[in-house]
Amino acid sequence: MKLVRYGPQGEERPGLIDGEGKLRDLGAHVADIDRTAIAPEKLQELQRLAPTDLPEIGGGPRLGPPVAPASVGKLVCIGLNYEDHAKETGSRIPKEPILFLKATSAITGPYDPVVLPRGSVKSDWEVELAFVIGTRAKYVSEAQALDHVAGFMTFNDVSERHFQTERGGQWTKGKSCDTFAPMGPWLVTKDEVGDYDHLKMWCDIDGERRQNGSSATMIFRVPTIISYLSQMFALEPGDVVATGTPPGVGMGIKPEPVFLRPGQTMVTGVERLGEMRNEIRADD
């Protein structure tokens, strides 16, 4: 099942994408795609619905983030989780997952503009596989980990490298700029994703392929990440975890790094999870 939220920003309605790619309204069954809607019992109820019985929505409305931002208590990211990416940034291969938090205020829709903040000189792209927690996870084992996942989606950990690494402090200031967390286009439930360990991932900038990777090359896999995080803090329904990016980011391009500029188009995708398209703009 592919769950979506559609409509103007702040006024999104719940929906799903049926087998023919048509948008169907779920407003009669859930108020939003939020913590309540992604609970296992509610997901099972929604999966029993016949999509053709749901109202079809035409006109190509805007798609918002597939999980209501107000339900995302934590946006947790795993850094340097691909060996080749760690090497291209000149970093050591981590022995344990590297964690950082990205502000939930950075969340934006899969086709919304990504706005470069004033003073940005090194904004970069990072296609990632992300998952959404459906049930509380605290001190869980790797064997139990996937029981707590509601679904998967494409994520872009947009990063301002100058803010991130050259202005002191931690990574947060380069990771949390407004619009720096596009996610979507839909939340795909586990049953439809299948083998999440072997998903192709890509990022194109103005039609040029910059990242071409696979979730198969992650250092720490999804069950390991969930179990690891849950030993330190509870993962709550609605929390989003982004699992790291494969090589090909702008800061790693030789001989000179390449960074985002206003007017460019950034396309990021993960196999079976969909593709996002974001225009790059400068802040006014």
N, C-alpha and C positions, 0 to 999 in steps of 0.2 A: 504494500500500500504506500502511495506517495501522498503525504499530507502537505498542504500548503496554506498560506494566509494571503489573501488577495484584497486589494483596495488601496485607497490613499493612506499615506503614512499616518499612523495613529488611529486609523479607522478600519483596520483589516478585519476581514471575516474569515472563518475557517472553511477549508475546502479540501478536495482531493483531486488527483489526476487519474482518470480512469484508464483502462487498457488501450483505448484509442487516442489517448493524449488530450481528452477533453476535460475542462475544468468543471467540477461539480461542487455545489454548495453543501456544506455540512452544518449550517446554522441551526437546523431543526434538531440536531443531535448533540452538539457541543457549542459552548459559548465562544471558545477560542481554541487554538492549538496551544495549550498551556499544561501546567502540571497535572491537572485533572484529566485532560484528554489523552495524555501519553502514559497514564497508568495502565498496567497490563490488562486489567479487566475491561477498561474502556476501549483500549485498542482492539481487543477481541470482539467487543460489541460492534465497533465500527467496521471491522473486517467482515462481519456477517451481513452488512448492508449490501444491497444490489445497487451498484453505481448508477445503473440506468433509471433507478427510481428517484435519484437525487436531481434537483434542478440543475440544468446545464447553464453555465455562465459564459456568454459570448462577449465579443468586443475586446478581448485581449487586455484585461485589467492588469495593473501593476501587481507584481508578487512581492510581498514583504518577507522578512526573515521567517522561516517556516516554524519557528517556536517563538511565542510571544516574548519579547525582551524582558518584560516584567517578571517572567517565570525563570529567567536565567540568573540564578543567585550567584553563580561563579562561572567565569569563562577561563578555564585552565588550559595552558599551552605547554607542550613538551618541546624543549629546545634541543637542537643538534641531534635529532633522533634518526638521522640517516648518515652513515659513515662518510659517504662521498660529500655530503653537504658540510659536515664538520671539517673535512679536509679543505674544501674550497674556501672556507672562512678562516682557515689557519688555526682552528680550535682542536683541542684534544678530544679523542673519542671518549664519551662519558661512560663511567663505570656504573652509574645509577642515573635514572631519568632526571634531566634538568627541568625544573618547574618554574614557570612564571605566570602571573595573572595578567590578563588583558581586561581593561575596563569594559563593563557591559554597555556603557554609553557609546562604545565604538561600533556596536552592532548595526548593520544596515542590510538592505535587501540585495538579492542576487543580481539585479539589473540597475540598481541605484548608482549615482555617481560616487566615485571615491574622490574626496576633496583633500588636496594637499594643504597642510596648515601653513600659515605665514612663516617664513624662514626655512621651509623645507628645501633641502638641496640633495638629499640622498634617500628618497622614498623608494621602496623596493617591494617586490612581490614574493609570495610564498604560498603555493597551492598546498592544501593539506586535506587529509581525511579527518573528519570530526565525527564524534558521536554524542548523543544526548542521553542523559541518565533518566530512566523511567521509574526506578524504585530506589530508595535510600540504600547506599552501600557504605558500610562501616566494618572494618576488619574482615574483609571478604578474601577468600582464596582465589587463585587464578581459575580454578575449576568452577567457581560460583560466579565469576565476574560478569560474563555475558548475560546472566539472568537479570542484571540490573540495567541493561541497555535497551532504550526504546527504539532507537534507530540511528542511521548514519546520514551524513550530508557532506557536500563539498564546502570547503572553508578556505578563505584567503587571509593569511596572517600578514596583512600589509604592515610594513615597518619603515620608520624613518631612521636610517642608520646613523645619521649625524646626531640626532637626539638620543638614540639608543646607546651609542658607544663612546661618543666624544664630548658629552656634556655632563659627565659625572653621574654618580648614583647608579640605580639599577636600570633594567631594560624597559621598565614600565613606561617611561616618558616617550620612548620611540615606538611603542606598540599600541598605545591607547588613544591616539588621536581620533577625533570624530570621524566616522565612516570607515575606520581601518579594520573592520571585521565583517566583510561581506560573507553571508552564509546562505545556503540553499542550493538550487532553487526550490527543492522540496526535502522533507524529512522522509527517508525511505526506511520502512520497518525491516527488522532483521530477516524475516522470512523471504523478503524480496531481494535483499542484497546478496545472500548466499555467501560465497567465499570472500570475505572482506580482506583476507590476507594476500590476495593477488589481484588488486585493482590497479589498472593503469591510471596515471595522473599526469596532467599536462597544464602548461601555462603558455599562452601566446600573447605577445605584445605587438600590436599593429600587424597581426597576421604572421609574425615570426615566432616559431617555436623556441621558447627559452628553457622550459622545463619539460622533461619527458621521462617520468619515473614510474615506480610501482610500489604499492604498499608492501610488497614482498620483501623489500630491502630495509624495512624498519629495523632498528636495533632492538627496541623494546616494543613488543606487540601489544595489542589492545588489552588482553586479559592481564598481562603484566602491569600495564599502566594503571588499570582500575584497582587491582589489588594493592599496588604500591601506594597510590594516592589515598586509598581507604585506610591505610595504617596510620596516616597523619591527620586526616580530617574526613568527615563524612561527605560523601557525594550525595547531593539531594536531587529529587526529581526536577528536571529542567536545567540542571547544570550541563554545560557544554565543555567537552574536552577535545582540543585540537592536537593531533598526534605528531606534528613535525612535518618538515618539507624535504623533498628530494633535492638533489643538486640542480643548479641552473639559475640561482638567484642573481640579481643584478650586481651585487657586491662581489660576486665570485668570478665575473667575466674578466678574461685576460685579453690583451695587456692592460686595458683600462676598464674599471667598473662602469656599468650603464644603469641609470636610474630613471624613474618615471618622470614624464613631463606632461603638463596640461595639454589636452587635445588628443592624447593617446587613448587607445582602447585595450583593456586588459581582459583576456578570456581565460578562465580557469575551470578545469573540469576533472572529475573523478569518474571512472567507468561505473556504470549502473547507478550513479548518484546524480548525474546531471551536470550541466555546464552553466557557469555564470559569465556575464558580460558587464563590465563596469567601465564607464568613461571616466577619464582622469580630468579633474578640474582643479583650478587654483581657488583658494579661499578669497573672498572679497576683502 
